[in-house]
């Protein structure tokens, strides 16, 4: 599996907003760019800032570094150990006449485990598998955070589009109210029409207030995810590509296969299974002999003289009985393997479901774009016609208000459909494990 970096994690940009690899490579080179002053904030800059500054990704990286140290500690079992000790003592109690109360000793001891039937190898393997699992988990954290950042980005844009739609609806409601007032003045309108128009105007004002609050809330979420205070004002770009200009995702079967190969959650769990198997191998090695080489040298001195000592020995140790501890430890290790294997199967099922749901969301969102475009065009024409007829004295205000309400809903649906489509493509890339691809290759280099 490719390691996730800030640069290749930006592969989501190619599929969501259609930038090129040259554009993606020009993302700020600073570790954590300050995007609060960007007047036209790009998705590339926002995702990079979120990945770099978020506390969860930093914590995941520290866990990886801790486990790297554990791998080094496991490898130390292949090297000999050497100890030197020195002591100086004086005896203040009763002693045999003629003996020296002062005693000085210097000794050195060396021990080297020569062979243990794979115990050290299993220990190192467990540490390495755990490290690989933590690295994959860190990748999964980056994937998850990147998806959260994109979701927050498009929610912010959708909230802004909803606010703009509410402003347009308010303007239309004011126009209708003015038309109703003019009809009363010329003697062709009714008080009921005026009251209905004013009611619709008040409702449009309430909707605008609500949309403004939603916009502020989405901007706060956008800022916090990038590790800024919630009141930090970010100004993201609102341009989205034409759906017809981006390539379609690969076939569903291809994406499911890619997900099973690349999803970091599955890779992390697979390494957990391997680590559990190494633990069982380590316990099994404890049943077998351990052959070690030991050497010692010493020097002892007092007022009567000096005495040197030394020894070299090869020792074989075979455990005969441990009170059934070994048996139960191996049973526990085997049970742990079974649990981790079941969890791996569950994750594989979830990965397949994630791809399936994301695939359906992309197709649904793409179809909604065409449908909402047609809906908006017809609703706009209907609203214009209804207002023109009302001004000419040929219609009633209910038809105008109904047409305007339909138009406001159509604007809202069109904006949401486009942002949902862009977000759904990113979610599909994440579900398929493609956020580790290069910036140009999210979907384009995957062949059916």
Secondary structure, DSSP 8 states (H G I E B T S, - for coil): -----HHHHTHHHHHHT---HHHHHTS--SSS---TT-SSB-HHHHHHHHHHH-HHHHHHHHHHHHHHHHHHHHHGGGS-EEEEEEEEEE--S---TT--SEEEEEEEEEEEEEE-TTHHHHHHHHHHHHHHHHHHHHHHHHHHHHHHHHHHHHHHHHHHHHHHHHHHHHHHHHHHHHHHHHHHHTT---HHHHHHHHHHHHHHHHHHHHHHHHHHHHHHHHHHHTTS-TT----B------GGGS-----HHHHHHHHHHH-HHHHHHHHHHHHHHHHHHHHHHTTS-EEEEEEEEEEEEETTEEEEEEEEEEEEE-----TTHHHHHHHHHHHHHHHHHHHHHHHHHHHHHHHHHHHHHHHHHHHHHHHHHHHHHHHHHHHHHHHHHHHTTSS-HHHHHHHHHHHHHHHHHHHHHHHHHHHHHHHHHHHTTGGGS-TT-SSTT---
